[in-house]
């Protein structure tokens, strides 16, 4: 029997409210976001803070840790050509209406283009479509397909599915396997789309695989759903948080700002930290800020093309370590590439933790504009849709003694940035340091 270990990696229609992450500490907007920084940030090197090689966070044993000091070799590194095979499953209680080729066109080339843009051309996701239906022995309803799938029924589905597609594919020739269920079958539930991680590798078409994607999307599928699931195959975590009883807001941690938070997001570009973990950004484009004092940086838009041969001087992230497993990250987000439909532009700030598991809040976007939010009706979480800071605005992490101030915009569309780290033991004072 196929045995599968579910790690909560699921997509599908999601709605409503999560508890705030327990490690989110108090922070305050500097001077009601009216600090006028202007051209002062365009000056030369500043202060005593050290801005040099990137500060990695240590990988921990939790699922999809965001540590960047090493790579989990059980996952495929996302570089070069990544081959995927897409297979289609039908059921005896429904004659397929859709053509497999038409279904594949709903996912590709869009998913390949997403990763090509996100990786600055480092990844070529190459899909191979098997354009025929493989018949399952049981009806679609008999498998009880759902987000919270009974393990015995899920195992039966996987066992039957792998037996059905085995003769059709040489799984060893591909890095990724997508199993697409007939979207018109009555028992198909789009909430059940997810990555399945096997406790032990299973054999498919003469090769062993450790994980695959089960796709149960209705037509048309959720936007970017396959990009989200493919991200899990590259060891990226869920950035949403499932609320108690599924009632509430799922998107309070990162809002629109990463496809691993929501496949519906207006700004689905992968966060710079994810790009670092995946090897698409390296030390030459990351400023690490350590020690008390002031440092100045120029952030180029995260989604803009990157000259991978000559990246020096093209800074995409500024990182302030806050502990062994925690860091503050600043990156410039603009309506570029995968973020073409972003609600707002500016310098996005977020905390990242390498000791917080997938789905439990490993990333928390900091809200640069507390209040009513923006893009109501189109944003997955309007409160964070306007989270980025613009020129003349700042943010203060009071407990950590870190201030970030945004200066003028650059000719290339980025922003100048000043980061001030208070000396240890300094006591915040004055109206700017409110909780």
Secondary structure by P-SEA (a helix, b strand, c coil): cbbbbbcccccccccccccccccccccccccccccccccccccccccccccccbbbbbbcccccccccccccccccccccbbbbbbbbbbcccccccccaaaaaaacaaaaaaaaaaaacccccbbbbbccbbbbbccccccccccccccaaaaaaaaaaaaaaaccccccccccbbbbbccccccccccccbbbbbbcbbbbccccccccbbbbbcccccccaaaaaaaaaaacccccccccccccccccccccccccccccccccccccaaaaaaacccccccbbbbbccbbbbbbbcccccccccccccccccbbbbbcccccbbbbbbbcccccccccccccbbbbbbbcccccccccbbbbbccccccccccccccccccccccccccccccccccbbbbbcccccccbbbbbbbbcccccccccccccc
